[in-house]
Amino acid sequence: MTSISDEEYLLQQIGNGSSKAFEQLYDRYSPLVFRIALGILKNQADAEDLCHDVFLEIYHQAASYNRDKGSIEAWIAVRTRSRCLDRLRRARRIHSRAEEELNNKPAEQAPVEEQIILKDEREAIHKALNGLPAAQRVAIYGNFFLGYSHRKLAAQLNRPLGTIKSLVRYGMNNMRKYLKEQTKDYQSKR
């Protein structure tokens, strides 16, 4: 009979619904998960969200650990890396579609002055979007340019609905600040 490690015992207890065991495992491994997520995602808020998501997944799938495939630390690290890469892929897909729409929308046949103004506005919006943190940019693109609801974006990006709503709200506020600053700069140059 093989004895099990303390971490394996915690996973068994988590599988049985023990919140205390979950807290202990979280306290041990959350710094590792956060460090990996931050290294890959390069954004503290995204890393915190992913850390939360990974531990929820561990809580619900504690029984999926197989000691023959490696240590619990390795299992958690691989799971974290995989979720980070999934998130980056989803964000890139949404970003690519939105980028394509932004760059390929033909200007309607309007007078030349209007076309120039529309082009300038589109460029300003494009710059404002590119100045946002990646998570906010993806949420704004998905919501406003691809027409996804907050709920659909949450499902697409595998993030909590509240997080998506916050990302959209903060992104819009940051864009407003940027555009207001650009307007001030333009007016001061005139």
C-alpha positions as CSV (number, residue, x, y, z in Angstrom):
1,M,0.0,0.0,0.0
2,T,1.4,3.3,-1.1
3,S,1.2,6.2,1.3
4,I,-0.2,9.5,-0.1
5,S,1.4,12.9,0.3
6,D,-0.1,15.7,2.3
7,E,-1.2,17.4,-1.0
8,E,-2.8,14.2,-2.3
9,Y,-4.7,14.0,1.0
10,L,-5.9,17.6,0.6
11,L,-7.1,16.9,-3.0
12,Q,-9.0,13.9,-1.7
13,Q,-10.6,16.1,1.0
14,I,-11.4,18.7,-1.6
15,G,-13.1,16.1,-3.7
16,N,-15.2,15.3,-0.6
17,G,-16.2,19.0,-0.4
18,S,-13.7,20.2,2.3
19,S,-13.4,23.9,2.1
20,K,-10.6,23.8,4.7
21,A,-8.5,21.5,2.6
22,F,-9.2,23.8,-0.4
23,E,-8.0,26.8,1.6
24,Q,-4.8,25.0,2.6
25,L,-4.1,23.9,-1.0
26,Y,-4.8,27.4,-2.2
27,D,-2.5,29.0,0.4
28,R,0.3,26.6,-0.8
29,Y,0.0,26.9,-4.5
30,S,-1.7,30.3,-5.3
31,P,1.7,32.1,-5.4
32,L,2.9,29.5,-8.0
33,V,-0.2,29.9,-10.1
34,F,-0.1,33.6,-9.9
35,R,3.6,33.8,-10.8
36,I,3.0,31.5,-13.9
37,A,0.0,33.5,-15.0
38,L,1.6,36.8,-14.6
39,G,4.7,35.6,-16.5
40,I,2.5,34.5,-19.4
41,L,-0.4,37.1,-19.4
42,K,1.8,40.1,-18.4
43,N,-1.1,41.7,-16.6
44,Q,-1.8,41.5,-12.9
45,A,-5.6,41.7,-13.1
46,D,-5.7,38.9,-15.7
47,A,-3.3,36.8,-13.7
48,E,-5.5,37.2,-10.6
49,D,-8.6,36.2,-12.6
50,L,-6.8,33.2,-14.0
51,C,-5.6,32.2,-10.6
52,H,-9.2,32.3,-9.4
53,D,-10.3,30.2,-12.4
54,V,-7.6,27.6,-12.0
55,F,-8.5,27.0,-8.4
56,L,-12.2,26.8,-9.1
57,E,-11.3,24.2,-11.7
58,I,-9.1,22.3,-9.2
59,Y,-12.0,22.4,-6.7
60,H,-14.4,20.9,-9.2
61,Q,-11.9,18.4,-10.7
62,A,-9.7,17.4,-7.8
63,A,-10.3,13.7,-8.6
64,S,-8.7,14.1,-12.0
65,Y,-5.2,14.3,-10.5
66,N,-3.1,11.2,-11.3
67,R,0.0,10.7,-9.3
68,D,1.5,8.5,-12.0
69,K,1.7,11.5,-14.3
70,G,3.6,13.8,-12.0
71,S,3.5,15.8,-8.8
72,I,0.6,17.9,-7.7
73,E,2.8,21.0,-8.2
74,A,3.5,20.0,-11.8
75,W,-0.2,19.1,-12.4
76,I,-1.2,22.6,-11.1
77,A,1.5,24.3,-13.1
78,V,0.6,22.6,-16.4
79,R,-3.1,23.3,-15.8
80,T,-2.2,27.0,-15.2
81,R,0.0,27.3,-18.3
82,S,-2.7,25.6,-20.4
83,R,-5.4,28.0,-19.1
84,C,-3.2,31.0,-19.8
85,L,-2.5,29.9,-23.4
86,D,-6.3,29.2,-23.9
87,R,-7.0,32.7,-22.7
88,L,-4.4,34.3,-25.0
89,R,-5.7,32.3,-28.0
90,R,-9.3,33.4,-27.4
91,A,-8.2,37.0,-26.9
92,R,-6.2,36.9,-30.1
93,R,-9.1,35.5,-32.1
94,I,-11.4,38.2,-30.9
95,H,-8.7,40.9,-31.3
96,S,-8.0,39.7,-34.9
97,R,-11.6,39.8,-35.9
98,A,-12.1,43.2,-34.4
99,E,-8.9,44.5,-35.9
100,E,-10.0,43.2,-39.3
101,E,-13.3,44.9,-39.0
102,L,-11.7,48.2,-37.9
103,N,-9.3,48.2,-40.8
104,N,-11.5,46.9,-43.6
105,K,-14.7,48.9,-43.1
106,P,-15.1,50.9,-46.3
107,A,-16.2,54.5,-45.8
108,E,-19.6,55.1,-47.2
109,Q,-19.9,57.3,-50.2
110,A,-20.0,60.6,-48.4
111,P,-18.5,63.9,-49.2
112,V,-14.7,64.1,-49.1
113,E,-14.8,66.2,-45.9
114,E,-16.9,63.6,-44.1
115,Q,-14.7,60.8,-45.3
116,I,-11.6,62.5,-43.9
117,I,-13.4,63.2,-40.6
118,L,-14.6,59.5,-40.4
119,K,-11.0,58.3,-41.2
120,D,-9.6,60.6,-38.5
121,E,-12.2,59.4,-36.0
122,R,-11.5,55.8,-36.9
123,E,-7.8,56.3,-36.4
124,A,-8.3,58.1,-33.0
125,I,-10.6,55.2,-31.8
126,H,-8.0,52.7,-33.1
127,K,-5.2,54.4,-31.2
128,A,-7.4,54.7,-28.0
129,L,-8.2,50.9,-28.2
130,N,-4.6,50.0,-28.8
131,G,-3.6,52.0,-25.7
132,L,-5.9,49.9,-23.4
133,P,-4.6,47.0,-21.4
134,A,-5.1,43.8,-23.5
135,A,-8.0,42.5,-21.4
136,Q,-10.0,45.7,-21.7
137,R,-9.2,46.0,-25.4
138,V,-10.5,42.5,-26.1
139,A,-13.7,43.1,-24.0
140,I,-14.4,46.4,-25.9
141,Y,-13.7,44.8,-29.3
142,G,-15.9,41.9,-28.5
143,N,-18.7,44.0,-27.1
144,F,-18.8,47.0,-29.4
145,F,-17.3,45.8,-32.7
146,L,-18.3,42.2,-32.8
147,G,-21.6,42.8,-31.0
148,Y,-21.1,40.2,-28.4
149,S,-23.2,40.5,-25.2
150,H,-21.4,40.6,-21.9
151,R,-22.7,37.1,-21.2
152,K,-21.4,35.8,-24.6
153,L,-18.0,37.4,-24.0
154,A,-17.8,35.9,-20.6
155,A,-18.4,32.4,-22.1
156,Q,-16.0,33.1,-25.1
157,L,-13.2,34.3,-22.8
158,N,-14.0,31.9,-20.0
159,R,-14.2,34.7,-17.4
160,P,-16.8,35.7,-14.9
161,L,-19.6,37.9,-16.1
162,G,-18.7,40.6,-13.5
163,T,-15.1,40.7,-14.8
164,I,-16.3,41.3,-18.4
165,K,-18.6,44.1,-17.3
166,S,-15.8,45.7,-15.3
167,L,-13.4,45.4,-18.2
168,V,-15.8,47.0,-20.6
169,R,-16.6,49.8,-18.1
170,Y,-12.9,50.5,-17.3
171,G,-12.0,50.3,-21.0
172,M,-14.6,52.8,-22.0
173,N,-13.5,55.1,-19.2
174,N,-9.9,54.8,-20.3
175,M,-10.8,55.5,-23.9
176,R,-12.8,58.6,-22.9
177,K,-9.8,59.9,-21.0
178,Y,-7.5,59.2,-24.0
179,L,-9.8,60.8,-26.5
180,K,-10.4,63.8,-24.2
181,E,-6.7,64.3,-23.9
182,Q,-6.2,64.1,-27.6
183,T,-8.9,66.7,-28.1
184,K,-7.2,69.0,-25.7
185,D,-3.8,68.5,-27.4
186,Y,-5.4,69.2,-30.8
187,Q,-7.2,72.3,-29.6
188,S,-4.0,73.7,-28.0
189,K,-2.1,73.3,-31.3
190,R,-4.7,75.3,-33.2
